[in-house]
């Protein structure tokens, strides 16, 4: 009896939902409606004859079967992409890199421009995601290298420098009294645990008021006075207002990691240029 095959588009939708942290963010990345994403996941569940997601409060999380299929999906898609690349770009090297979304507006354009000028024969595939996702993808070999944000200012391997974290919030009083309202990403957020730990050390009660899917989503929630958040210190504070009166936060470690084994020359060049570009921008 013939084994049913998995549709690559459906597998790619599944991986996008997981990597982007939800159905809403996945629909934006795939340029389709949320209902279309839900329908594709439903079709995949029918093909797999098992439930891939389950309810967790107002959100959805992978079932054990879903986690297993995601692992296979990454390998299937990687092999498909590798095969396509092998027959269509025989003489064009490709490197797969990842950056946190925090660096998308300033570091990334300068980095890509500088790399294309120095190494025009190499193609760069960029993935923007939270550091937790990026680290998993680097460790599994799905990315060649990634710039990571690690909380706590630990002496991480590949550390470039450390940057302060600050609280950001609306200048108006928060909407409801009682526990401090927080705006965060999900558990893959580099700063979520840091915020919570700093508050609990001082005996300050808190609650997650809003879970954001993107940096733009987070900034909109803070501007709407849904809660406060913690981000790296930058010149313009991401267009938000520093929020005083809360416990101090540790520094964040900015580090660059590569996949297991010896990185290729193209990856080493990209890592070197990333470090140079990062220092140049932070010094300026």
C-alpha positions in Angstrom: 0.0 0.0 0.0 1.4 3.4 -1.0 2.4 5.7 1.9 0.7 9.1 1.7 3.2 11.9 1.0 3.5 15.2 2.8 2.9 18.4 0.8 6.0 20.6 1.1 4.0 23.8 1.2 2.0 22.4 4.2 5.3 21.4 5.9 6.7 24.9 5.3 3.6 26.5 6.8 4.0 24.3 9.9 7.7 25.3 10.3 6.8 29.0 9.8 4.1 28.9 12.5 6.6 27.4 14.9 9.5 29.7 13.9 7.4 32.9 13.9 5.8 32.0 17.2 2.1 31.8 16.2 -0.5 31.7 13.4 -0.8 35.5 13.2 2.9 36.1 12.6 3.1 33.1 10.2 0.3 34.6 8.1 2.2 37.8 7.8 5.4 36.0 6.8 3.6 33.9 4.3 1.5 36.8 2.9 -1.8 35.1 3.5 -4.7 35.3 5.9 -4.7 33.6 9.4 -7.6 31.5 8.3 -5.6 30.2 5.3 -2.7 29.2 7.7 -5.2 27.4 10.0 -6.7 25.6 7.0 -3.3 24.5 5.8 -2.4 23.1 9.3 -5.8 21.4 9.3 -5.0 19.7 6.0 -1.6 18.7 7.3 -3.3 17.2 10.4 -5.6 15.2 8.1 -2.7 14.0 6.1 -0.8 13.0 9.2 -3.9 11.6 10.8 -3.0 13.2 14.2 -3.4 16.5 16.1 -0.4 18.8 15.7 -1.5 21.7 18.0 -3.4 21.9 21.3 -4.9 24.7 23.2 -2.8 26.3 26.0 -5.0 29.1 27.4 -5.6 31.6 24.6 -2.6 30.3 22.6 -1.8 27.1 20.9 1.2 24.8 21.4 2.6 21.8 19.6 1.5 18.3 20.7 4.2 15.6 21.0 3.3 14.5 17.5 3.6 18.1 16.3 7.1 18.5 17.7 8.1 15.2 16.1 6.7 16.3 12.7 8.4 19.7 12.9 11.8 18.0 13.3 11.1 15.9 10.2 9.7 18.8 8.3 12.9 20.8 8.8 15.0 18.0 7.4 12.6 17.4 4.5 12.6 21.1 3.6 16.3 21.4 4.0 16.9 18.5 1.7 14.4 19.9 -0.8 16.1 23.3 -0.7 19.5 21.7 -1.0 18.5 19.8 -4.0 17.0 22.8 -5.7 20.1 24.9 -4.9 22.4 22.1 -6.2 20.9 22.1 -9.7 20.1 25.8 -10.0 23.1 27.5 -8.3 26.0 25.2 -9.0 28.6 28.0 -8.9 26.9 30.3 -6.3 27.7 29.6 -2.6 24.9 30.2 -0.1 25.1 30.9 3.6 22.2 30.9 6.0 22.4 33.4 8.8 20.1 34.5 11.6 19.6 37.8 13.5 17.3 38.9 16.3 14.6 41.3 15.0 16.1 44.0 17.2 18.9 44.5 14.6 16.7 44.4 11.5 16.4 48.2 11.1 20.0 49.4 11.6 22.6 46.6 11.6 21.1 44.3 8.9 21.0 46.8 6.0 24.6 47.9 6.5 25.8 44.3 7.1 24.2 43.0 3.9 25.4 45.9 1.8 28.9 45.5 3.1 29.0 41.8 2.5 27.6 42.0 -1.0 30.2 44.6 -1.9 33.1 42.4 -0.6 31.7 39.0 -1.6 29.3 39.5 -4.5 29.4 35.8 -5.6 27.9 34.6 -2.3 24.2 34.6 -1.6 22.9 35.3 1.9 19.7 33.8 3.2 18.6 35.8 6.3 16.3 34.5 9.1 14.9 37.0 11.6 13.7 35.4 14.8 14.1 35.4 18.5 17.4 34.2 20.0 16.0 31.0 21.4 14.8 29.9 17.9 18.0 31.0 16.3 20.2 29.1 18.7 18.2 25.9 18.1 18.5 26.4 14.4 22.3 26.9 14.6 22.8 23.9 16.8 20.7 21.7 14.4 22.6 23.0 11.4 19.5 24.8 9.9 21.5 28.0 10.1 25.2 28.4 9.4 25.6 31.2 12.0 23.5 33.6 14.0 23.9 36.7 16.1 22.3 36.0 19.5 21.1 38.0 22.5 21.7 36.2 25.8 20.4 37.7 29.1 22.5 38.1 32.2 25.7 39.3 30.6 27.3 35.8 30.9 30.7 35.1 29.4 29.2 33.3 26.4 31.3 31.7 23.7 31.6 34.1 20.8 30.6 37.1 22.9 31.2 40.4 21.1 30.1 42.8 23.8 27.4 43.6 26.4 24.6 46.1 26.2 22.4 47.5 29.1 18.8 46.6 29.4 16.2 49.2 30.3 12.5 49.3 31.1 10.3 51.0 28.6 6.7 52.0 29.0 4.1 54.6 28.4 4.5 57.8 30.4 0.9 57.5 31.6 0.0 55.3 34.6 -0.6 51.7 33.7 -4.3 50.9 33.0 -5.0 48.7 36.0 -3.7 48.8 39.6 -2.2 45.7 41.2 0.4 43.5 39.5 2.8 45.2 37.1 1.6 44.5 33.6 4.3 43.1 31.3 4.5 43.1 27.5 6.8 40.2 26.3 7.4 37.7 23.6 6.9 34.0 24.4 9.2 31.7 26.2 11.9 32.1 23.5 12.2 35.8 24.4 15.8 36.5 25.7 14.5 39.1 28.2 11.3 37.6 29.5 12.9 35.6 32.4 15.2 38.5 33.2 12.2 40.9 33.7 10.4 38.4 35.9 13.4 37.5 38.0 14.3 41.1 38.7 10.7 41.9 39.8 10.4 38.8 42.0 13.7 39.6 43.7 12.2 42.9 44.8 8.8 41.3 45.7 7.0 43.1 43.0 3.9 41.2 41.7 3.5 41.0 37.9 1.4 39.4 35.2 1.8 38.9 31.4 -0.6 41.4 29.9 0.3 41.0 26.3 2.4 38.4 24.4 3.7 40.0 21.2 4.5 38.2 17.9 7.0 40.8 16.6 9.0 43.8 17.7 6.5 46.1 15.9 3.7 44.3 17.8 5.5 44.8 21.1 6.1 48.5 20.5 2.4 49.0 19.6 1.3 47.3 22.8 3.6 49.4 25.0 2.5 52.6 23.2 -1.1 51.5 23.9 -0.3 51.4 27.6 -0.9 47.7 27.9 2.2 47.2 30.0 6.0 47.7 30.3 8.8 45.8 28.6 12.6 45.5 28.7 14.8 46.0 25.7 18.4 46.8 24.9 19.5 50.4 25.4 19.6 52.2 22.1 19.9 55.8 21.0 16.1 56.3 20.3 14.8 53.7 22.8 12.9 52.1 19.8 10.6 55.2 19.8 9.4 54.3 23.4 9.8 56.0 26.7 12.1 54.8 29.5 10.1 53.7 32.5 11.7 54.5 35.9 11.1 53.2 39.4 11.6 49.5 38.6 14.5 47.2 39.6 17.7 47.5 37.6 18.3 44.9 34.9 21.5 43.0 34.0 23.3 43.5 30.8 22.6 41.5 27.6 25.4 39.6 26.0 25.6 39.9 22.2 27.4 36.9 20.7 27.8 35.2 17.4 27.6 31.4 17.0 28.1 29.0 14.1 26.8 25.6 13.4 28.7 22.5 14.6 32.0 21.8 12.9 34.4 24.1 11.1 32.6 27.0 9.4 33.2 27.5 5.7 35.3 30.5 4.5 32.1 32.3 3.4 30.6 31.9 6.9 33.9 33.0 8.6 33.9 36.1 6.4 30.3 36.9 7.3 31.0 36.4 11.0 34.0 38.7 10.8 32.1 41.4 8.9 29.2 41.1 11.4 31.6 41.8 14.3 33.2 44.7 12.5 29.9 46.2 11.5 28.5 45.8 15.0 31.4 47.5 16.7 31.4 50.3 14.1 27.7 51.1 14.8 27.8 50.8 18.5 31.0 52.9 18.8 29.4 55.5 16.6 
